[in-house]
Amino acid sequence: MGDITYDCIGENYNRNRVADRRILQTIIDLLDLPASKLIVDIGAGTGNYANALTEPGYRLLAVEPSEIMRKQAVFNDNIMWINGIAESLPLGNASMDAAIIILAIHHFSDLGDAADEVARVCPFGPVILLTMDPRQGDKFWFYDYFPEIARHVLHEFPPLNEIIDLFSCTGHWQCQIVRFPLPHDFEDKNMCAGWNRPEMYLDPLMRQNTSGFALASPSVVQKGINMLENDLKSGRWDTLNGHLRRQQSFDAGFRFLVFRA
């Protein structure tokens, strides 16, 4: 996992990357496990979703390599924090009742090795993996302003079928695919969260907490920001995309993959 990446984007992470209640409820529904079960959150970040999952009674192991992210974690008696990477989980065989991976696989250095490790520590599932595949979603205006980020996303986020093949073959699992259209008031301000609120992207702190912006060339990002700001001022953005402000949700390609033996 990208410790260096999160050393770049991790500061003030909790300001923007809060646990969205719809993602949380979907995770709980898909886990379909009694309270008190032990769940590993791989690539836990600052623990926003891990913390939220303790409220219904689950116990969490949060695996995160970035010191900056772990330092921002909120203390919780029901979470044990572990400095570790997905490709070499410091956990025993079949030691977990479930695993979750929330928008983290693009920071893994080797997805195949990570899949092997998940199958080792949680061989029967459920494994709940949230990812995005823009190839599956609707056309997103954002990429017209930031084409370099679009190319980065296509490179870093594997197609769904590749992820499914890796995890299914490794764990001998069946996979369920669940669409997750982004709500109009989506609370976890990731790179796609402003699909109906373009002004969000003008906030440099919001951009700092998304890897797509943080890893792109500053000059290219600024060029896109200037274009967006000009189009918002002139009304061009609303002429082309203003209908999105009235939509309840948008399919940006976010998908839950649920693996069970």
N, C-alpha and C positions, 0 to 999 in steps of 0.2 A: 504494500500500500504506500501511497505517496506521502511520506512524512515531510519531505521537502515541499511538496505542493501545499500541504496544510500549514506549514510554517509560513507560507506566503499569504494564504487566504484566511487563516484561522483567527486572527485578532478580531475581537468584537463579534465573534461568530453568533453568539446568542442574541444579539440585537436583531438580527434578521432571520436566522434559521431556527424558528420555533417549531415545535411539533404541531402539525396541522391536525385538527380533531377528526377530519374525515379519513386521513391516512391512518391515524391511530385506531379508529373504529374498524377500518378494513383489516388491519393487522390482527386485531383481537378476534374478529369474525373468522378469518382464515386460519388462525391458529387452532381455534376450536378445542382448547385445552382447559382443564380445571385450573383454578387459582393455585398458587404455590409451586407450579412447575418451574423448572430451571431452563432459562432461555439464554443463549449466547447472542449478543448483538455484535456483529463483525463489521468493523469500520464504524464504530459507534459515534465518532465525532466528539461533541461535548456532552453526549448522553441525553439529548432532548427526548428521543423516542424511548430510550431505555428507562429514563425517569418516569415518563408517562405510563409505561407498561407496568410499573410497580403499583400504580394506584388500584388496579383491579386485583392485585395480590401476587403477581408473578415475581419470581426472583431472577435477577439478571446478572450475567457476566458481560462486561463491556470491554471488548478488545479494540484497542486504538493505539497506533504507533506514534502519533504526534504529541509531543509534550505540551505544545501550545494548546491543543484541543483538550487534553486531559486536565490541564490546569484550570480550565473554565468550567469543568464539570461541577454540577451542584451535588453536594454530599447527600447520599441516600443510603440508609442502612441496608436496603434490599438490593444494592448494586455493588458488585466487586469489580474494580477496575484492573485491567491487565494491559501491560505494555507488550503488544504483540502484533504480528502480521497475519493476514489471511492465509498466506502460503505455508505457514508453520505455526499452527495454533498450539499454544502451550496448555493443552487440555487432554484429558485421558480419552481413550477409545470409548465410544458409546456413552459418554458422560453427560450429554445434553438431552433434554426432552424436546427441544426445538431450537431453531436458529433463524435469525433475521438478518438481512443484508439490505439496508435502506439507502438507495442511491449512492453506492460505494464501489461497485465493481470496476468503474472506470479508473479507480485509483489502485487497483491490484496490479502487481507486476506480472503475474502469470495466472490467468483465470483457471486454467486446467489444474494447476497445483492447488489453487484455492478450493476448487470443486472437490478434489481428492480429500482435502482436509475436512471440509464440511461433512462429507460422507463418512469420514472416519469418526468424528466426534458425535455425529447425529445421524446414524445409519438408516433410521426408519422415518425420519422427518417428524413433523413438517418443517420444511425450510421455506421461509417466506422471503422472496427476493423482489425488491422494487427497483426497476430500471426504466430507462426510456429508450425508445427506438424511433427517431423522427421519421423513419421510412414508413412507420405504421400510422402516423398521425396525419392531421390536416395540415395544409400549407400554412406556415407560420411567417408572418410579415417580418419578424425580428431578424431573420436570416438575410433579408434584403439589405438591411443596414449593417450587418456584421457578418459578411461572407466568410471571413477567416475563422470566426467562431463556429459557423456552420460546418466548415470542413473539419475543424477539431472535433466537434460532436460526432460526426459520422465516423471519424477515425477511432475515437475513444470508446464509443458505445457500440458494442457488437450487435449485429442483427439478432433478433429474438431467437431465431432457429439455431444459431450457433451456441447461444447460452444454454438453450434447452438441451441440445445434443450433448454438450459437455457435462452438464449436471445429471441428466438422465442416464447417460452411459456410465458415469462414475458411480452414482449411487443406486443404480437399478431402480430409478424412481419413475413414477408417472407424473406428468406435469399438467396443471390447470392454469390457464391464462385468464386474468381478470383485468379488464380495461379500467383505467382510472382517469377520466377526463378531469382536468383541473377546474375546481370551482371558481366562481367569479370573485370570491373573497378569500382565495387561497392564502394561508397564513405563513407557510414555509417559503420564504422568499428565495427560491432557487432561480436559476436563469430564465425559466419559462413563466415564472409567477406573474409577470406583468403583461400577460397576453392581452388583457383588456384595460390595463393601467400603464400605458407607455411611459408616463412621467416617472414611474418607479426607477427606470434605467438611468435617469439623470442623477440619481443619488450615488455618489462615489463609494459610500460605505456599503450600500447594497451590492454594488459591482464587486467590491473587494471580497465579499463572502461567497462568490461563485467562481468555480475553477475556470469556467470558460472565459470570463473576463480577465481573471488574474493571470492566466497563461498566455493571453493574446498580446500582440505587439501594442504597446501604449499608443503609438501613432495611429494604428488602425482602429483601435477602440475610440480614440478621440474623433477620428473622422466620422465614424458611425454616430457617435453622440451628437456631433455638430449637425449632421444630416437630420437626425431625429428631432433635435431641438428646433431646427428651422421648419420642419414639416409640421410640428405641433403649433408653432407660432403662426404659420401661414394658414393652418386649417387643412393642409393636404393630407395629413395622417387621418384625420377624422373623415375626410371625403372618401378615402380608400378603405378605412378600417373601422370607422365609427360604430358600425353595427355591432362590433365585438363588445362595446361598453354595455350593451343591453342583453348580451347572452349570459346564460346561467353557468355555462361550462364550455371548455374547449379541449379537444383531443390533441394534445401535443405529443402523443406517442408514449405516455407513461403506462406501464403495465406491471401488474403483480404476477410473478411466476410462483406457483405453489407446488413444491415437490414433496411427494409422499411415496413410501414403499408400497 
